[in-house]
Amino acid sequence: MYDPKLVVGILGGSAGTTYDAFKLIYDAQKYGARVALFGRKINNAEHQLAFIEMLRLVTDGKISPEEAVRDLWRLTRKHG
């Protein structure tokens, strides 16, 4: 039986590509996750704030994982 007090979430992990992270959070939310923990993935990002911004835009449904990769690449090049 489903417990409505249970909060379902994901752990971001350190392996995989940036696209994998965006797709993971997109799919997790699609299937009911309410919490996502990304530690090393954010810490190892070239532009940490831009990475977080893209995660947020994906979870808000404003951009797709594919668009997030493209936009993150552009921001990273711009801010070098």
Distance bins in CASP14 RR format, pairs under 12 A and 6 or more apart:
PFRMAT RR
TARGET T0000
AUTHOR 0000-0000-0000
RMODE 2
METHOD distances of the structure
MODEL  1
2 8 0 0 0 0 1 0 0 0 0 0 0
2 32 0 0 0 0 0 1 0 0 0 0 0
4 34 0 0 0 0 0 1 0 0 0 0 0
5 34 0 0 0 0 0 1 0 0 0 0 0
6 32 0 0 0 0 0 1 0 0 0 0 0
6 33 0 0 0 0 0 1 0 0 0 0 0
6 34 0 0 0 0 1 0 0 0 0 0 0
6 35 0 0 0 0 0 1 0 0 0 0 0
7 32 0 0 0 0 1 0 0 0 0 0 0
7 33 0 0 0 0 1 0 0 0 0 0 0
7 34 1 0 1 0 0 0 0 0 0 0 0
7 35 1 0 1 0 0 0 0 0 0 0 0
7 36 0 0 0 0 0 1 0 0 0 0 0
7 37 0 0 0 0 0 1 0 0 0 0 0
8 28 0 0 0 0 1 0 0 0 0 0 0
8 29 0 0 0 0 0 1 0 0 0 0 0
8 30 0 0 0 0 0 1 0 0 0 0 0
8 31 0 0 0 0 1 0 0 0 0 0 0
8 32 1 0 1 0 0 0 0 0 0 0 0
8 33 1 0 1 0 0 0 0 0 0 0 0
8 34 1 0 0 1 0 0 0 0 0 0 0
8 35 1 0 0 1 0 0 0 0 0 0 0
8 36 0 0 0 0 0 1 0 0 0 0 0
9 24 0 0 0 0 0 1 0 0 0 0 0
9 25 0 0 0 0 0 1 0 0 0 0 0
9 27 0 0 0 0 0 1 0 0 0 0 0
9 28 1 0 0 1 0 0 0 0 0 0 0
9 29 0 0 0 0 1 0 0 0 0 0 0
9 31 0 0 0 0 0 1 0 0 0 0 0
9 32 0 0 0 0 1 0 0 0 0 0 0
9 33 1 0 1 0 0 0 0 0 0 0 0
9 34 1 0 0 1 0 0 0 0 0 0 0
9 35 1 0 1 0 0 0 0 0 0 0 0
9 36 1 0 0 1 0 0 0 0 0 0 0
9 37 1 0 0 1 0 0 0 0 0 0 0
9 38 0 0 0 0 0 1 0 0 0 0 0
10 20 0 0 0 0 0 1 0 0 0 0 0
10 21 0 0 0 0 0 1 0 0 0 0 0
10 23 0 0 0 0 0 1 0 0 0 0 0
10 24 1 0 0 1 0 0 0 0 0 0 0
10 25 1 0 0 1 0 0 0 0 0 0 0
10 26 0 0 0 0 0 1 0 0 0 0 0
10 27 0 0 0 0 1 0 0 0 0 0 0
10 28 1 0 1 0 0 0 0 0 0 0 0
10 29 0 0 0 0 1 0 0 0 0 0 0
10 30 0 0 0 0 0 1 0 0 0 0 0
10 31 0 0 0 0 1 0 0 0 0 0 0
10 32 0 0 0 0 0 1 0 0 0 0 0
10 33 1 0 1 0 0 0 0 0 0 0 0
10 34 0 0 0 0 1 0 0 0 0 0 0
10 35 1 0 0 1 0 0 0 0 0 0 0
10 36 1 0 1 0 0 0 0 0 0 0 0
10 37 1 0 0 1 0 0 0 0 0 0 0
10 38 0 0 0 0 1 0 0 0 0 0 0
10 39 0 0 0 0 0 1 0 0 0 0 0
10 41 0 0 0 0 0 1 0 0 0 0 0
10 55 0 0 0 0 0 1 0 0 0 0 0
10 59 0 0 0 0 0 1 0 0 0 0 0
11 21 0 0 0 0 0 1 0 0 0 0 0
11 24 0 0 0 0 1 0 0 0 0 0 0
11 25 0 0 0 0 0 1 0 0 0 0 0
11 28 0 0 0 0 0 1 0 0 0 0 0
11 33 0 0 0 0 0 1 0 0 0 0 0
11 35 0 0 0 0 1 0 0 0 0 0 0
11 36 0 0 0 0 1 0 0 0 0 0 0
11 37 1 0 1 0 0 0 0 0 0 0 0
11 38 0 0 0 0 1 0 0 0 0 0 0
11 39 0 0 0 0 1 0 0 0 0 0 0
11 40 0 0 0 0 0 1 0 0 0 0 0
11 41 0 0 0 0 1 0 0 0 0 0 0
12 18 0 0 0 0 0 1 0 0 0 0 0
12 20 0 0 0 0 1 0 0 0 0 0 0
12 21 1 0 0 1 0 0 0 0 0 0 0
12 22 0 0 0 0 0 1 0 0 0 0 0
12 23 0 0 0 0 0 1 0 0 0 0 0
12 24 1 0 0 1 0 0 0 0 0 0 0
12 25 0 0 0 0 1 0 0 0 0 0 0
12 27 0 0 0 0 0 1 0 0 0 0 0
12 28 0 0 0 0 1 0 0 0 0 0 0
12 33 0 0 0 0 0 1 0 0 0 0 0
12 35 0 0 0 0 0 1 0 0 0 0 0
12 36 1 0 0 1 0 0 0 0 0 0 0
12 37 1 0 0 1 0 0 0 0 0 0 0
12 38 1 0 1 0 0 0 0 0 0 0 0
12 39 1 0 0 1 0 0 0 0 0 0 0
12 40 0 0 0 0 1 0 0 0 0 0 0
12 41 1 0 1 0 0 0 0 0 0 0 0
12 42 0 0 0 0 1 0 0 0 0 0 0
12 43 0 0 0 0 0 1 0 0 0 0 0
12 44 0 0 0 0 0 1 0 0 0 0 0
12 51 0 0 0 0 0 1 0 0 0 0 0
12 55 0 0 0 0 0 1 0 0 0 0 0
13 20 0 0 0 0 1 0 0 0 0 0 0
13 21 0 0 0 0 1 0 0 0 0 0 0
13 24 0 0 0 0 1 0 0 0 0 0 0
13 25 0 0 0 0 0 1 0 0 0 0 0
13 36 0 0 0 0 0 1 0 0 0 0 0
13 37 0 0 0 0 1 0 0 0 0 0 0
13 38 1 0 0 1 0 0 0 0 0 0 0
13 39 1 0 0 1 0 0 0 0 0 0 0
13 40 1 0 0 1 0 0 0 0 0 0 0
13 41 1 0 0 1 0 0 0 0 0 0 0
13 42 0 0 0 0 0 1 0 0 0 0 0
13 43 0 0 0 0 0 1 0 0 0 0 0
13 44 0 0 0 0 0 1 0 0 0 0 0
14 20 0 0 0 0 0 1 0 0 0 0 0
14 21 0 0 0 0 0 1 0 0 0 0 0
14 37 0 0 0 0 0 1 0 0 0 0 0
14 38 0 0 0 0 1 0 0 0 0 0 0
14 39 0 0 0 0 1 0 0 0 0 0 0
14 40 1 0 1 0 0 0 0 0 0 0 0
14 41 1 0 0 1 0 0 0 0 0 0 0
14 42 0 0 0 0 0 1 0 0 0 0 0
14 43 0 0 0 0 1 0 0 0 0 0 0
14 44 1 0 0 1 0 0 0 0 0 0 0
14 45 0 0 0 0 0 1 0 0 0 0 0
15 21 0 0 0 0 0 1 0 0 0 0 0
15 24 0 0 0 0 0 1 0 0 0 0 0
15 40 0 0 0 0 1 0 0 0 0 0 0
15 41 0 0 0 0 1 0 0 0 0 0 0
15 44 0 0 0 0 0 1 0 0 0 0 0
16 22 0 0 0 0 0 1 0 0 0 0 0
16 23 0 0 0 0 0 1 0 0 0 0 0
16 24 0 0 0 0 1 0 0 0 0 0 0
16 38 0 0 0 0 0 1 0 0 0 0 0
16 40 0 0 0 0 0 1 0 0 0 0 0
16 41 0 0 0 0 1 0 0 0 0 0 0
16 44 0 0 0 0 0 1 0 0 0 0 0
17 23 0 0 0 0 1 0 0 0 0 0 0
17 24 0 0 0 0 0 1 0 0 0 0 0
17 41 0 0 0 0 0 1 0 0 0 0 0
17 44 0 0 0 0 0 1 0 0 0 0 0
17 45 0 0 0 0 0 1 0 0 0 0 0
17 65 0 0 0 0 0 1 0 0 0 0 0
17 66 0 0 0 0 0 1 0 0 0 0 0
17 68 0 0 0 0 0 1 0 0 0 0 0
17 69 0 0 0 0 1 0 0 0 0 0 0
17 72 0 0 0 0 0 1 0 0 0 0 0
17 73 0 0 0 0 0 1 0 0 0 0 0
18 24 0 0 0 0 0 1 0 0 0 0 0
18 25 0 0 0 0 0 1 0 0 0 0 0
18 38 0 0 0 0 0 1 0 0 0 0 0
18 41 0 0 0 0 1 0 0 0 0 0 0
18 42 0 0 0 0 0 1 0 0 0 0 0
18 44 0 0 0 0 1 0 0 0 0 0 0
18 45 1 0 0 1 0 0 0 0 0 0 0
18 46 0 0 0 0 1 0 0 0 0 0 0
18 47 0 0 0 0 0 1 0 0 0 0 0
18 50 0 0 0 0 0 1 0 0 0 0 0
18 51 1 0 0 1 0 0 0 0 0 0 0
18 54 0 0 0 0 1 0 0 0 0 0 0
18 55 0 0 0 0 0 1 0 0 0 0 0
18 58 0 0 0 0 0 1 0 0 0 0 0
18 65 0 0 0 0 1 0 0 0 0 0 0
18 66 0 0 0 0 0 1 0 0 0 0 0
18 68 0 0 0 0 1 0 0 0 0 0 0
18 69 1 0 1 0 0 0 0 0 0 0 0
18 70 0 0 0 0 0 1 0 0 0 0 0
18 71 0 0 0 0 0 1 0 0 0 0 0
18 72 1 0 0 1 0 0 0 0 0 0 0
18 73 0 0 0 0 1 0 0 0 0 0 0
18 75 0 0 0 0 0 1 0 0 0 0 0
18 76 0 0 0 0 1 0 0 0 0 0 0
19 25 0 0 0 0 0 1 0 0 0 0 0
19 26 0 0 0 0 0 1 0 0 0 0 0
19 27 0 0 0 0 0 1 0 0 0 0 0
19 41 0 0 0 0 0 1 0 0 0 0 0
19 54 0 0 0 0 0 1 0 0 0 0 0
19 58 0 0 0 0 0 1 0 0 0 0 0
19 64 0 0 0 0 0 1 0 0 0 0 0
19 65 1 0 0 1 0 0 0 0 0 0 0
19 66 1 0 0 1 0 0 0 0 0 0 0
19 67 0 0 0 0 0 1 0 0 0 0 0
19 68 0 0 0 0 1 0 0 0 0 0 0
19 69 1 0 1 0 0 0 0 0 0 0 0
19 70 0 0 0 0 1 0 0 0 0 0 0
19 72 0 0 0 0 1 0 0 0 0 0 0
19 73 0 0 0 0 0 1 0 0 0 0 0
20 26 0 0 0 0 0 1 0 0 0 0 0
20 27 0 0 0 0 0 1 0 0 0 0 0
20 28 0 0 0 0 0 1 0 0 0 0 0
20 38 0 0 0 0 0 1 0 0 0 0 0
20 41 0 0 0 0 1 0 0 0 0 0 0
20 65 0 0 0 0 1 0 0 0 0 0 0
20 68 0 0 0 0 0 1 0 0 0 0 0
20 69 0 0 0 0 1 0 0 0 0 0 0
21 27 0 0 0 0 0 1 0 0 0 0 0
21 28 0 0 0 0 0 1 0 0 0 0 0
21 36 0 0 0 0 1 0 0 0 0 0 0
21 37 0 0 0 0 0 1 0 0 0 0 0
21 38 1 0 0 1 0 0 0 0 0 0 0
21 39 0 0 0 0 0 1 0 0 0 0 0
21 40 0 0 0 0 0 1 0 0 0 0 0
21 41 1 0 1 0 0 0 0 0 0 0 0
21 42 0 0 0 0 1 0 0 0 0 0 0
21 44 0 0 0 0 0 1 0 0 0 0 0
21 45 0 0 0 0 1 0 0 0 0 0 0
21 51 0 0 0 0 1 0 0 0 0 0 0
21 52 0 0 0 0 0 1 0 0 0 0 0
21 54 0 0 0 0 1 0 0 0 0 0 0
21 55 1 0 0 1 0 0 0 0 0 0 0
21 58 0 0 0 0 1 0 0 0 0 0 0
21 59 0 0 0 0 0 1 0 0 0 0 0
21 65 0 0 0 0 1 0 0 0 0 0 0
21 68 0 0 0 0 1 0 0 0 0 0 0
21 69 0 0 0 0 1 0 0 0 0 0 0
21 72 0 0 0 0 0 1 0 0 0 0 0
22 28 0 0 0 0 0 1 0 0 0 0 0
22 29 0 0 0 0 0 1 0 0 0 0 0
22 36 0 0 0 0 0 1 0 0 0 0 0
22 38 0 0 0 0 0 1 0 0 0 0 0
22 41 0 0 0 0 0 1 0 0 0 0 0
22 45 0 0 0 0 0 1 0 0 0 0 0
22 51 0 0 0 0 1 0 0 0 0 0 0
22 52 0 0 0 0 0 1 0 0 0 0 0
22 53 0 0 0 0 0 1 0 0 0 0 0
22 54 1 0 0 1 0 0 0 0 0 0 0
22 55 1 0 0 1 0 0 0 0 0 0 0
22 56 0 0 0 0 0 1 0 0 0 0 0
22 57 0 0 0 0 1 0 0 0 0 0 0
22 58 1 0 1 0 0 0 0 0 0 0 0
22 59 0 0 0 0 1 0 0 0 0 0 0
22 61 0 0 0 0 0 1 0 0 0 0 0
22 63 0 0 0 0 1 0 0 0 0 0 0
22 64 0 0 0 0 1 0 0 0 0 0 0
22 65 1 1 0 0 0 0 0 0 0 0 0
22 66 0 0 0 0 1 0 0 0 0 0 0
22 67 0 0 0 0 1 0 0 0 0 0 0
22 68 1 0 1 0 0 0 0 0 0 0 0
22 69 1 0 0 1 0 0 0 0 0 0 0
22 70 0 0 0 0 0 1 0 0 0 0 0
22 71 0 0 0 0 0 1 0 0 0 0 0
22 72 0 0 0 0 1 0 0 0 0 0 0
22 73 0 0 0 0 0 1 0 0 0 0 0
23 29 0 0 0 0 0 1 0 0 0 0 0
23 30 0 0 0 0 0 1 0 0 0 0 0
23 54 0 0 0 0 0 1 0 0 0 0 0
23 55 0 0 0 0 0 1 0 0 0 0 0
23 58 0 0 0 0 1 0 0 0 0 0 0
23 64 0 0 0 0 1 0 0 0 0 0 0
23 65 1 0 1 0 0 0 0 0 0 0 0
23 66 0 0 0 0 1 0 0 0 0 0 0
23 67 0 0 0 0 0 1 0 0 0 0 0
23 68 0 0 0 0 1 0 0 0 0 0 0
23 69 0 0 0 0 1 0 0 0 0 0 0
24 30 0 0 0 0 0 1 0 0 0 0 0
24 31 0 0 0 0 0 1 0 0 0 0 0
24 33 0 0 0 0 1 0 0 0 0 0 0
24 36 1 0 0 1 0 0 0 0 0 0 0
24 37 0 0 0 0 0 1 0 0 0 0 0
24 38 0 0 0 0 1 0 0 0 0 0 0
24 41 0 0 0 0 1 0 0 0 0 0 0
24 55 0 0 0 0 1 0 0 0 0 0 0
24 58 0 0 0 0 1 0 0 0 0 0 0
24 59 0 0 0 0 0 1 0 0 0 0 0
24 65 0 0 0 0 1 0 0 0 0 0 0
24 68 0 0 0 0 0 1 0 0 0 0 0
25 31 0 0 0 0 0 1 0 0 0 0 0
25 32 0 0 0 0 0 1 0 0 0 0 0
25 33 0 0 0 0 1 0 0 0 0 0 0
25 34 0 0 0 0 0 1 0 0 0 0 0
25 35 0 0 0 0 0 1 0 0 0 0 0
25 36 1 0 1 0 0 0 0 0 0 0 0
25 37 0 0 0 0 0 1 0 0 0 0 0
25 38 1 0 0 1 0 0 0 0 0 0 0
25 41 0 0 0 0 0 1 0 0 0 0 0
25 42 0 0 0 0 0 1 0 0 0 0 0
25 51 0 0 0 0 0 1 0 0 0 0 0
25 52 0 0 0 0 0 1 0 0 0 0 0
25 54 0 0 0 0 1 0 0 0 0 0 0
25 55 1 0 1 0 0 0 0 0 0 0 0
25 56 0 0 0 0 1 0 0 0 0 0 0
25 57 0 0 0 0 0 1 0 0 0 0 0
25 58 1 0 1 0 0 0 0 0 0 0 0
25 59 1 0 0 1 0 0 0 0 0 0 0
25 60 0 0 0 0 0 1 0 0 0 0 0
25 61 0 0 0 0 0 1 0 0 0 0 0
25 63 0 0 0 0 0 1 0 0 0 0 0
25 64 0 0 0 0 0 1 0 0 0 0 0
25 65 0 0 0 0 1 0 0 0 0 0 0
25 68 0 0 0 0 1 0 0 0 0 0 0
26 32 0 0 0 0 0 1 0 0 0 0 0
26 33 0 0 0 0 0 1 0 0 0 0 0
26 36 0 0 0 0 0 1 0 0 0 0 0
26 54 0 0 0 0 0 1 0 0 0 0 0
26 55 0 0 0 0 1 0 0 0 0 0 0
26 57 0 0 0 0 0 1 0 0 0 0 0
26 58 1 0 1 0 0 0 0 0 0 0 0
26 59 1 0 0 1 0 0 0 0 0 0 0
26 60 0 0 0 0 0 1 0 0 0 0 0
26 61 0 0 0 0 1 0 0 0 0 0 0
26 62 0 0 0 0 0 1 0 0 0 0 0
26 63 0 0 0 0 1 0 0 0 0 0 0
26 64 1 0 0 1 0 0 0 0 0 0 0
26 65 1 0 1 0 0 0 0 0 0 0 0
26 66 0 0 0 0 1 0 0 0 0 0 0
26 67 0 0 0 0 0 1 0 0 0 0 0
26 68 0 0 0 0 1 0 0 0 0 0 0
26 69 0 0 0 0 0 1 0 0 0 0 0
27 33 0 0 0 0 1 0 0 0 0 0 0
27 36 0 0 0 0 0 1 0 0 0 0 0
27 58 0 0 0 0 0 1 0 0 0 0 0
27 59 0 0 0 0 0 1 0 0 0 0 0
27 64 0 0 0 0 0 1 0 0 0 0 0
27 65 0 0 0 0 1 0 0 0 0 0 0
28 34 0 0 0 0 1 0 0 0 0 0 0
28 35 0 0 0 0 1 0 0 0 0 0 0
28 36 1 0 0 1 0 0 0 0 0 0 0
28 37 0 0 0 0 0 1 0 0 0 0 0
28 38 0 0 0 0 0 1 0 0 0 0 0
28 55 0 0 0 0 0 1 0 0 0 0 0
28 58 0 0 0 0 0 1 0 0 0 0 0
28 59 0 0 0 0 1 0 0 0 0 0 0
28 65 0 0 0 0 0 1 0 0 0 0 0
29 35 0 0 0 0 0 1 0 0 0 0 0
29 36 1 0 0 1 0 0 0 0 0 0 0
29 55 0 0 0 0 0 1 0 0 0 0 0
29 56 0 0 0 0 0 1 0 0 0 0 0
29 58 0 0 0 0 1 0 0 0 0 0 0
29 59 1 0 1 0 0 0 0 0 0 0 0
29 60 0 0 0 0 1 0 0 0 0 0 0
29 61 0 0 0 0 1 0 0 0 0 0 0
29 65 0 0 0 0 0 1 0 0 0 0 0
30 58 0 0 0 0 0 1 0 0 0 0 0
30 59 0 0 0 0 0 1 0 0 0 0 0
30 61 0 0 0 0 0 1 0 0 0 0 0
30 64 0 0 0 0 0 1 0 0 0 0 0
30 65 0 0 0 0 0 1 0 0 0 0 0
32 59 0 0 0 0 0 1 0 0 0 0 0
33 59 0 0 0 0 1 0 0 0 0 0 0
34 59 0 0 0 0 0 1 0 0 0 0 0
35 59 0 0 0 0 0 1 0 0 0 0 0
36 42 0 0 0 0 0 1 0 0 0 0 0
36 52 0 0 0 0 0 1 0 0 0 0 0
36 55 1 0 0 1 0 0 0 0 0 0 0
36 56 0 0 0 0 0 1 0 0 0 0 0
36 58 0 0 0 0 0 1 0 0 0 0 0
36 59 1 0 0 1 0 0 0 0 0 0 0
37 55 0 0 0 0 0 1 0 0 0 0 0
38 44 0 0 0 0 0 1 0 0 0 0 0
38 45 0 0 0 0 1 0 0 0 0 0 0
38 48 0 0 0 0 0 1 0 0 0 0 0
38 51 0 0 0 0 1 0 0 0 0 0 0
38 52 0 0 0 0 1 0 0 0 0 0 0
38 54 0 0 0 0 0 1 0 0 0 0 0
38 55 1 0 0 1 0 0 0 0 0 0 0
38 56 0 0 0 0 0 1 0 0 0 0 0
38 58 0 0 0 0 0 1 0 0 0 0 0
38 59 0 0 0 0 0 1 0 0 0 0 0
39 45 0 0 0 0 1 0 0 0 0 0 0
39 48 0 0 0 0 0 1 0 0 0 0 0
39 51 0 0 0 0 0 1 0 0 0 0 0
39 52 0 0 0 0 0 1 0 0 0 0 0
39 55 0 0 0 0 0 1 0 0 0 0 0
40 48 0 0 0 0 0 1 0 0 0 0 0
40 51 0 0 0 0 0 1 0 0 0 0 0
41 48 0 0 0 0 1 0 0 0 0 0 0
41 51 1 0 0 1 0 0 0 0 0 0 0
41 52 0 0 0 0 0 1 0 0 0 0 0
41 54 0 0 0 0 0 1 0 0 0 0 0
41 55 0 0 0 0 1 0 0 0 0 0 0
42 48 1 0 1 0 0 0 0 0 0 0 0
42 49 0 0 0 0 1 0 0 0 0 0 0
42 50 0 0 0 0 0 1 0 0 0 0 0
42 51 1 0 1 0 0 0 0 0 0 0 0
42 52 1 0 0 1 0 0 0 0 0 0 0
42 53 0 0 0 0 0 1 0 0 0 0 0
42 54 0 0 0 0 0 1 0 0 0 0 0
42 55 0 0 0 0 1 0 0 0 0 0 0
42 56 0 0 0 0 0 1 0 0 0 0 0
42 72 0 0 0 0 0 1 0 0 0 0 0
43 51 0 0 0 0 1 0 0 0 0 0 0
43 52 0 0 0 0 0 1 0 0 0 0 0
44 51 0 0 0 0 1 0 0 0 0 0 0
45 51 1 1 0 0 0 0 0 0 0 0 0
45 52 0 0 0 0 1 0 0 0 0 0 0
45 53 0 0 0 0 0 1 0 0 0 0 0
45 54 0 0 0 0 1 0 0 0 0 0 0
45 55 0 0 0 0 1 0 0 0 0 0 0
45 68 0 0 0 0 0 1 0 0 0 0 0
45 72 0 0 0 0 1 0 0 0 0 0 0
45 73 0 0 0 0 0 1 0 0 0 0 0
45 75 0 0 0 0 0 1 0 0 0 0 0
45 76 0 0 0 0 1 0 0 0 0 0 0
45 79 0 0 0 0 0 1 0 0 0 0 0
46 72 0 0 0 0 1 0 0 0 0 0 0
46 73 0 0 0 0 1 0 0 0 0 0 0
46 75 0 0 0 0 1 0 0 0 0 0 0
46 76 1 0 1 0 0 0 0 0 0 0 0
46 77 0 0 0 0 1 0 0 0 0 0 0
46 78 0 0 0 0 0 1 0 0 0 0 0
46 79 0 0 0 0 1 0 0 0 0 0 0
46 80 1 0 0 1 0 0 0 0 0 0 0
47 53 0 0 0 0 1 0 0 0 0 0 0
47 54 0 0 0 0 1 0 0 0 0 0 0
47 71 0 0 0 0 0 1 0 0 0 0 0
47 72 1 0 0 1 0 0 0 0 0 0 0
47 73 0 0 0 0 1 0 0 0 0 0 0
47 74 0 0 0 0 0 1 0 0 0 0 0
47 75 1 0 0 1 0 0 0 0 0 0 0
47 76 1 0 1 0 0 0 0 0 0 0 0
47 77 0 0 0 0 1 0 0 0 0 0 0
47 78 0 0 0 0 1 0 0 0 0 0 0
47 79 1 0 1 0 0 0 0 0 0 0 0
47 80 1 0 0 1 0 0 0 0 0 0 0
48 54 0 0 0 0 0 1 0 0 0 0 0
48 55 0 0 0 0 0 1 0 0 0 0 0
48 72 0 0 0 0 0 1 0 0 0 0 0
48 75 0 0 0 0 0 1 0 0 0 0 0
48 76 0 0 0 0 0 1 0 0 0 0 0
48 79 0 0 0 0 0 1 0 0 0 0 0
49 55 0 0 0 0 0 1 0 0 0 0 0
49 56 0 0 0 0 0 1 0 0 0 0 0
49 72 0 0 0 0 0 1 0 0 0 0 0
49 75 0 0 0 0 1 0 0 0 0 0 0
49 76 0 0 0 0 0 1 0 0 0 0 0
49 79 0 0 0 0 1 0 0 0 0 0 0
50 56 0 0 0 0 0 1 0 0 0 0 0
50 57 0 0 0 0 0 1 0 0 0 0 0
50 68 0 0 0 0 1 0 0 0 0 0 0
50 69 0 0 0 0 0 1 0 0 0 0 0
50 71 0 0 0 0 1 0 0 0 0 0 0
50 72 1 0 1 0 0 0 0 0 0 0 0
50 73 0 0 0 0 1 0 0 0 0 0 0
50 74 0 0 0 0 1 0 0 0 0 0 0
50 75 1 0 1 0 0 0 0 0 0 0 0
50 76 1 0 0 1 0 0 0 0 0 0 0
50 77 0 0 0 0 0 1 0 0 0 0 0
50 78 0 0 0 0 1 0 0 0 0 0 0
50 79 1 0 0 1 0 0 0 0 0 0 0
50 80 0 0 0 0 0 1 0 0 0 0 0
51 57 0 0 0 0 0 1 0 0 0 0 0
51 58 0 0 0 0 0 1 0 0 0 0 0
51 68 0 0 0 0 1 0 0 0 0 0 0
51 69 0 0 0 0 0 1 0 0 0 0 0
51 71 0 0 0 0 0 1 0 0 0 0 0
51 72 1 0 0 1 0 0 0 0 0 0 0
51 73 0 0 0 0 0 1 0 0 0 0 0
51 75 0 0 0 0 1 0 0 0 0 0 0
51 76 0 0 0 0 1 0 0 0 0 0 0
51 79 0 0 0 0 0 1 0 0 0 0 0
52 58 0 0 0 0 0 1 0 0 0 0 0
52 59 0 0 0 0 0 1 0 0 0 0 0
52 68 0 0 0 0 0 1 0 0 0 0 0
52 72 0 0 0 0 0 1 0 0 0 0 0
52 75 0 0 0 0 0 1 0 0 0 0 0
53 59 0 0 0 0 0 1 0 0 0 0 0
53 60 0 0 0 0 0 1 0 0 0 0 0
53 62 0 0 0 0 0 1 0 0 0 0 0
53 63 0 0 0 0 0 1 0 0 0 0 0
53 68 0 0 0 0 1 0 0 0 0 0 0
53 71 0 0 0 0 1 0 0 0 0 0 0
53 72 0 0 0 0 1 0 0 0 0 0 0
53 75 0 0 0 0 1 0 0 0 0 0 0
53 76 0 0 0 0 0 1 0 0 0 0 0
53 79 0 0 0 0 0 1 0 0 0 0 0
54 60 0 0 0 0 0 1 0 0 0 0 0
54 61 0 0 0 0 0 1 0 0 0 0 0
54 62 0 0 0 0 1 0 0 0 0 0 0
54 63 1 0 0 1 0 0 0 0 0 0 0
54 64 0 0 0 0 0 1 0 0 0 0 0
54 65 0 0 0 0 1 0 0 0 0 0 0
54 66 0 0 0 0 0 1 0 0 0 0 0
54 67 0 0 0 0 1 0 0 0 0 0 0
54 68 1 0 1 0 0 0 0 0 0 0 0
54 69 1 0 0 1 0 0 0 0 0 0 0
54 70 0 0 0 0 1 0 0 0 0 0 0
54 71 1 0 0 1 0 0 0 0 0 0 0
54 72 1 0 1 0 0 0 0 0 0 0 0
54 73 0 0 0 0 0 1 0 0 0 0 0
54 74 0 0 0 0 0 1 0 0 0 0 0
54 75 0 0 0 0 1 0 0 0 0 0 0
54 76 0 0 0 0 0 1 0 0 0 0 0
55 61 0 0 0 0 0 1 0 0 0 0 0
55 62 0 0 0 0 0 1 0 0 0 0 0
55 63 0 0 0 0 0 1 0 0 0 0 0
55 65 0 0 0 0 1 0 0 0 0 0 0
55 68 1 0 0 1 0 0 0 0 0 0 0
55 69 0 0 0 0 0 1 0 0 0 0 0
55 71 0 0 0 0 0 1 0 0 0 0 0
55 72 0 0 0 0 1 0 0 0 0 0 0
56 62 0 0 0 0 1 0 0 0 0 0 0
56 63 0 0 0 0 1 0 0 0 0 0 0
56 68 0 0 0 0 1 0 0 0 0 0 0
56 71 0 0 0 0 0 1 0 0 0 0 0
56 72 0 0 0 0 0 1 0 0 0 0 0
57 63 1 0 1 0 0 0 0 0 0 0 0
57 64 0 0 0 0 1 0 0 0 0 0 0
57 65 0 0 0 0 0 1 0 0 0 0 0
57 67 0 0 0 0 1 0 0 0 0 0 0
57 68 1 0 0 1 0 0 0 0 0 0 0
57 69 0 0 0 0 0 1 0 0 0 0 0
57 70 0 0 0 0 0 1 0 0 0 0 0
57 71 1 0 0 1 0 0 0 0 0 0 0
57 72 0 0 0 0 1 0 0 0 0 0 0
57 75 0 0 0 0 0 1 0 0 0 0 0
58 64 1 0 0 1 0 0 0 0 0 0 0
58 65 1 0 1 0 0 0 0 0 0 0 0
58 66 0 0 0 0 1 0 0 0 0 0 0
58 67 0 0 0 0 1 0 0 0 0 0 0
58 68 1 0 1 0 0 0 0 0 0 0 0
58 69 0 0 0 0 0 1 0 0 0 0 0
58 71 0 0 0 0 0 1 0 0 0 0 0
58 72 0 0 0 0 0 1 0 0 0 0 0
59 65 0 0 0 0 0 1 0 0 0 0 0
59 68 0 0 0 0 0 1 0 0 0 0 0
60 68 0 0 0 0 0 1 0 0 0 0 0
61 67 0 0 0 0 0 1 0 0 0 0 0
61 68 0 0 0 0 0 1 0 0 0 0 0
62 68 0 0 0 0 1 0 0 0 0 0 0
62 71 0 0 0 0 0 1 0 0 0 0 0
63 69 0 0 0 0 1 0 0 0 0 0 0
63 70 0 0 0 0 1 0 0 0 0 0 0
63 71 1 0 0 1 0 0 0 0 0 0 0
63 72 0 0 0 0 0 1 0 0 0 0 0
64 70 0 0 0 0 1 0 0 0 0 0 0
64 71 0 0 0 0 0 1 0 0 0 0 0
65 71 0 0 0 0 0 1 0 0 0 0 0
65 72 0 0 0 0 0 1 0 0 0 0 0
66 72 0 0 0 0 0 1 0 0 0 0 0
66 73 0 0 0 0 0 1 0 0 0 0 0
67 73 0 0 0 0 0 1 0 0 0 0 0
67 74 0 0 0 0 0 1 0 0 0 0 0
68 74 0 0 0 0 0 1 0 0 0 0 0
68 75 0 0 0 0 0 1 0 0 0 0 0
69 75 0 0 0 0 0 1 0 0 0 0 0
69 76 0 0 0 0 0 1 0 0 0 0 0
70 76 0 0 0 0 0 1 0 0 0 0 0
70 77 0 0 0 0 0 1 0 0 0 0 0
71 77 0 0 0 0 0 1 0 0 0 0 0
71 78 0 0 0 0 0 1 0 0 0 0 0
72 78 0 0 0 0 0 1 0 0 0 0 0
72 79 0 0 0 0 0 1 0 0 0 0 0
73 79 0 0 0 0 0 1 0 0 0 0 0
73 80 0 0 0 0 0 1 0 0 0 0 0
74 80 0 0 0 0 0 1 0 0 0 0 0
END
